[in-house]
């Protein structure tokens, strides 16, 4: 199959998705308006003027169409509804698969009537829509997508991570009186991920935890300087390690060296970061939002807390460190859940099979 992908090449999920199809023997092409890490596809970079995103993408359609006419793909797969999804819809070429990622459907259409209209238009032009969570599926249906055209599959985790997690399953170091608990956050440092709430909880956790703690914050974003200043103002710098952006290997090592995974996100579909943390044996403490509730049941295989509530977050972290003794059982449950529902290779084979349907 000859597939033309429209997506931001800087995104890790773009590389992963495109490379999967290339490794399966498909002839892959990628058009991006951004420069980033190369994929295994033949890539086309379209240089655009510095414009607001609502103009940048539709004004690139003519150039994209010219490339598409030369490639003559069997299928176009456009990722992220308001940007590349819009380009795909405006091309007027079929079959078109639109891949929703999360905030493009859960947040963007709620900003205004025009944002909602754009999302509805893109979905109406798709022959197939991919989602990764029930909450995301319901959102695209509410925006007018036909149920028979929607397929739901979590992006999932690589098998090697589950194998690493299996090795750690029975680790009982949480009982060690001298243990330092490492608490990891690896969401982007942007307002939607609300890492500010975690920082505000740090001094409270230090006071309430009966063992030593260290907070590791991975990622870049527009709030990095504010977060680092807050750590200084709260006088918790020695407890917080801002790692910045890490390589894939560096991130996996971070997971393996951490005990508790935190997500303070205000909105999510299925978070691959959460799935990776579950696969690698971390205890998840995450916001009580629909996307997380699909994977975490409070006090059954992790802990939930209300969004932006630093006191509730502190309470859950302190409980996990001071009183919680069911670490091994939680790890077993989470690794089993990932193996059943969130294996990358298995889920992508399902997606690949669906891609053949509109091609015929």
C-alpha positions, 0 to 999 in steps of 0.5 A: 500500500502507498500511504501519504501521511500528513503530520508534525514530524517533531511528534514522537507519535508521528515517527512511531506510527509512520515507522510501523507502516514502513517496517511492514513493507508499505511505501510511506511518504510524509508531508510536514510543515515542521522540521524534526527527527527523520522517519523511515518515510520519504519526507517532504518539508513544506516551508510556510510563512510565520502565520497563525495556525488557523491560516498556516495549514489551510494555506499550505493545501495547494503545495500539499496537493501538488505533492500528493498528485505526484505520489498518487497514494492509495490512502492519505492518513492525516493526524491531529484534526485542526491542522493536518486533518484540515489539510487532508479534508481540504485536499478532497482526495480519498480514501482519507483516514483522520487520526484524532490524538486527544486535545484536538477533539477534547479541547479545541472544538470547545474554544468557539463555534468556529473551532467546532465547525472546523472539527465537524467539517474535517470528520465529515470528510473522513472515510475512517477516523482513528481514536485511542480511547472511549472518551475520544470516540464519544467526542468524535461521534458527538461531532458528527462522525459516523460510528461505522467509520470510527475505530478505537485502538490505544497507541499502546506500548512496545513489547520490550517495556512489558518484558522490563516490567515483568522483571520488576514485578516482585521488587519489594524495595518499597519496604526499605526504611532507607529508600528514597522514593522517586516520583516521576512526571513526564508530561510536557510543561504546558498549561494543559498538563498542569505540572504547577499543581505537582510543584505546589504539592512538593513541600507538602509531600516533604512534610508528610512523607515518612521516607525520603523523596525525590521528584523528577520532571521530564519535558520541555514547554512554555512553563519551564521557567515559571516552574523552575522559579516556583521550585526556587520560591518554594525552596524545594530545588534540592528535591526537584530534578528538571531533566528537560527533554530526554532521548527515548533510552533516557526516558525509559531509564527514568521510568525504570529508576522511578517508583511513582508516576504522576499525571496532573493533566487537565485533559487526556484521551489514552495517555501513552505515558501512563501506559508505559508507566504501568508496563514498567511497574510504576504506581500511577497517581493521576487526575480523575478524568475520563481518559485516565478512568479507562485504565485506573480504578482508584485504590484498585490498580492506582490512585486518582485525585481531582484536577488541580487539587494539590492537597488531594495529590499530596494525600495520595502520594503520602499514602503510597509512601507511608501506608500502601503495601500492595505494590506487587499486586498493583504492578501485576494488575497493570502489566496484565492490563497493558498486555491485554489491551495496550500492546503497540504491535497488536493494536497497530496490526488492527489499524493496518487491517482497517486501512485496507478496507477503504483502499479495497 
